[in-house]
Amino acid sequence: MNDADIQIVADRVLRRELGKFGYQRTEVRSGFDHSDEPAAYVDAVLGVDAPPLEPTTFFDAHAALGRALLAEGEERFPYFRMRRLGEELPEDEVSRESLPRADRSHS
């Protein structure tokens, strides 16, 4: 699946799982994980006034996302985060998710 396909599935699942918690949108990036394996990075963006969430809410949403992507044929592991609208990822974290280890400036 490409990022656009993953985004469609993720938006459907996460809107259902997190809608009552201020879910706004999904952001998807393809990259490589800590073992240099292809990975899909999925962020659920919540509104700035979203309430604090119980850990089970996060785990349930991640599990539902993983099941839905697997059912659609996605083989990569979906790394999942929730963040508030306006929160940006540190640049170093973004760069580590994007390139294979040999191409990273930090190991």
C-alpha positions, 0 to 999 in steps of 0.5 A: 500500500502507498501512503495515500491508501494507508491514509484512507484506511487509517482515517476511517479506523481512527475516526471511529476509534478516536472521534469522541476524543477530538480526532482531526486527521491522520498523517502517514509517512513511509520510512524505515524502522530501527532495524532498517525494515520498511515501516509505515508511520501513522500519526493521529492528530487530535484537537488542541482541546482533546481530553487526556486519554487512557492508555487503553484508548491508544492501544485499542486504536493501534490494534484496530489500525493494525488489523485494518491495514493487515486486512487490506494487504499492508505488510509493514508494521504501523508505528502509531502515535497520537499528538495534538494539533500544532505539535510538531515532531522533532526534526531528528525524529522525522529524519530517522524515520525516513532514511535507511541507517546507512543514510542517517547522519546519527546512528 
